[in-house]
Amino acid sequence: MRAAHGIAELVVGLATPALHGVGGDGGVEVERHRARGEQVHEFAPAAQLDERRHQQQGEAVQERAIERTIRPYRIRYKRMGTAVSDLTGLARIRNAALESFARDGVAATSIRDVAKEAGVSPGLVQHHFASKAALVEAVNGHVVAIATDAFSDLSESGSPVEAQQELGDRVTAFVREHPTAVLYVARSVADGDRAALAIFDAFIAIAERQWQRLADHDLLRAGTDLTWTALHAVVFVLGTVLFKDAVERHLPQPLYTPEQLARWNAASNALFREGTYRTTPHG
């Protein structure tokens, strides 16, 4: 399954550029980097070594923060996939819970409701999930895993237009293929459900990581607020799905038809492309 692999990829940092240093104490650092086979530019001041080291430490802190957000879901998702022999039955129950939670809300959904939705007995549900809380955890782990999988392996090169088009296509495909998962998160977050808020945090971590990669490749405007850019990206999607019925009052067709999803994709791409990306290559 690629989902767990996708989560692991999320917390892998970008390749570290060559370090620089020369002169005084910096000469020792130069020899150390040469001994490790790293390229060193003799003209760079030794201070740049310290600057780059601090930058790397900052990047490591950011990666650890993202890891702390998503690691619990990765562990639960992997356990769910390896500790249960009847994967078909478990998946059917989990998906039924997801449908029920998205439609009726977590608080209003009982184990019996999930069993009825799945077409199984309440006892079978509790055979796989000892409690409703365990079922909610399984659903949350599934949602985070498919979201991470959907946005792994994004290209880090190309023009701003190409980068946004790929990102927009991934978002549209995710909503098309997993509308219930998106609705579940949107509804539960709006209800203030604590578990759903943790999923929201994981979504933001995924989005921040992708926007940071684009910024690192000089594809975004200088001074772009990456936190709010990530928030906008996630909230726009969740809000559109949450208010789907209201949105459709202004569309000639249902939102999830291919024509309207393509139209939404194009409009969203234009919004982010014109407001966030560089208009000319960085030089």
N, C-alpha and C positions, 0 to 999 in steps of 0.2 A: 504494500500500500504506500502511495507517494505522500500521503498526508503527513505522517510522522517525519518523513525525510524533509518535507517542505518546511516544517516548523524548525527543524535543526538548521536548515539553510538560512532561516531568517536571522539567526543570531551569529552567523559567521561574518566577520568584518571584511572590509575591502583589503586588498593586498597592500602591505605597508611600503610606501615609497622609500628610495634610498636615503640614508642619513648623510649629513654633511658635517665637517669639522676640520679645523686646522689650527696650528700654533699653540704654544703654551701647553696647558693641560689638555687642550683639544687634540694635540698630536697623539696622546695616548689613546684617546677615543678613536682617532683615525685608524691606528693600527689594530685596535680591537675589531672595528667594522671590516677592515680588510681581511683580518684573519677569519672572519665568518663569511667571506666571499661577497660582501656588500660593496657596492660602488660608492666611492667617496670623491667629492669634488674639492680639490685642494684650495680653491679660491673662497670657499664658504667659511664664514667665521665660526669659531667654536660655539658661540652662543646659540647657533641654530640647532646644535645637537640637543641642548637643553630644551629649546622651544619645541622641537619635534617630539622629544620624549614626553613633555607635558601634554602635547596634543594627543599622542598615542594613549597616554593614561586617561585623558578625557574621553577618547573614543571607547576605551575599555570599560569605563564607568557607564557610558551610555548603553553599550552592548549588554552589560550585566543587568541594567535596569529593565531592558526589554526582555531578557531571559527570565528575570523574576516574575514578570507579568504573565508570560505564556507557559513557563515550565510546569506549573501544576496541571494544566490541561494536557500537555504533552505526555506527562507521566500517566495520567488517568486514561488517556486515549490508548496508549500502548498497552497498559494493563488490561483494558477492556478487550483489546484485540487478541491477547495471548492467553488470558486466564479462563476464557469461556469457550467451551467446545462447540456449542450450538450457535454459531455466528449468525445463521439465517434467522433463527428465532429471536435472538437478541436485537439484531438490526431492525426486524419488523416491529418489535415493541418500542425500541428507541425512536424510530421514525413516527410511530403512532403517537408517542408522547410529544414529539416535536409538533406534529399537526395539531394536537389538542391544546398544547401550550400557546401556540401561535394564534389559534382561533378563539380560545376561551380565557386564556391567561393561566399562569401557573397556579395561583391561589385557588381558582375555581375548578381546577382539574384534579380528580381523585385517581387512585390506582384503578378503581373499577371503570372509570371513564377511559383510561388508557387501554385497559384490557378489552373493552367493548370496541374501541377504535381499531385495535390490532386483531380482533377476532379470536382472542385467546381468553383463558380463564385468569381471574385475578391472582390465583395461586402461581401460575406460570410467570406472571410479571414479577411476583415477589421471589420466585426462584432465581431469576436473573438479577433483580434489584431488591435488596432487603428492605428498602424504604423509598419513599417518594423523593427524599433528598438525594439518595444515590442515583435515582433515575434522572433527576435534574442535572446532577454532575455529569452523567453520561451524555446527555443531550448537549450540555455546554461544551464538553470536550470534543464532541463530534462537530459542532458548529465552528469552533476555533480551528480545528484541524482542516476542515474543507476550505475555510477562508484563507488560511496560510498557504495551503496547497495551490489555491487559485492564483495567488499573487507571487509565487516563487518563480525564479528564473526570468524575471523581467530584464529586458535588455538595458544595459548601462551605456550604450553608445547610440549614435545616430543624431538626427536633428531634433530640436524641440517638438516640431510637428509630429515626427515619427514616434518620439517618446510618449507624448500625450495620447496619440492615437492608440498605441499599444495598451497603455494604462486604461484608457476609456473602454477599449474593447474587452479587457479583462473584467472591468466592473460590470459592464452590460451582460457579459456571459455569465457572471456569477449570479446576478439578479435573475436572469432567464432560467438558469439551471437550478437555483436554490432559493426560490421566492419565499418558501415557508420559513427557511432558516433566517432570512433577512427580516421577515415580518415578526418572527419570534423575538429577535433581539430588539427591534424597534418598539414593539408593544411592551416588552418586559422592562426596558429601560425607561419608557414613559411612565410605567407603573412604579418605578423606583425599586424594582427587584434587585437585591444586592448581588446575586449571582450574575444577573444580566449586566449589571454595571461593570463587573469584572470582565465580561466578554467585550463590552464596549471599550474598556481599557486595552484589551488585547487587539481589537480592531485598530485603535489609534496607534498602538505600537507598530503594527504591520504597516499602516499608512505612513507614519513618521519615518520608518526605515526606508521605504521606497522613495519618498521625497528627499530624504537626506542623500541617497545615492545619486539622484538626479542633480542635486545641488553640488555634490562633490565632483561631478563631471561638467560643471559650469553650464548647465542647461537652464537654470532658473535665474530670474532677475536678482540683481544684487539687493541684499536687504530683505529678501523674502522671509516672512514669518512662518517657519516650518511647522510650528505647533498649530497655528490657526489654519494653515493650509491643509494639514492632516485632519483637523476637526471639521473643516468645511467639507472635505471629500467624504468623510464618513457620515456626517449629519445630513448632507444632501441626499445620499442614497437611502439612509434609514427613514428620513422624513418623506421622501417621495413614495416609498413603499407603505409607510404607515398611513399616509393620506391618499392612498391609491384611489379610493372611491371618489374623493373630492377632486383629485387631479383629473380623473377620467371625465368629469363633467365638462372639461375644457378641451377634450381630445375627440377626434372623430371616430376613434377606435379604442378598444381596451389597451391599457398600458403595455401588457405583455404580448401584444401582437408583434410580429417581426418589424412591421413598419414603424410602430410607435417606439419600440425599443431603439431602433436605428436613429429615429429623430431625437430621442432623449440623449443618446450617445453623442450625436453631432453637436447638439446644443451645449452639453456639458463640456465636451472637448474644447469648443470655441471659448467658453467662459474661462476655463483654466489656462488654455493656451495664451489667450490675450492678456490675462491678468497676472500670470505667474511665470511664464517662460520668457527667456530672452528673445527679443525680436531679431537680433542679429547674432551670428556666432561670436563667442568670446575671443578676443585677440589682443 
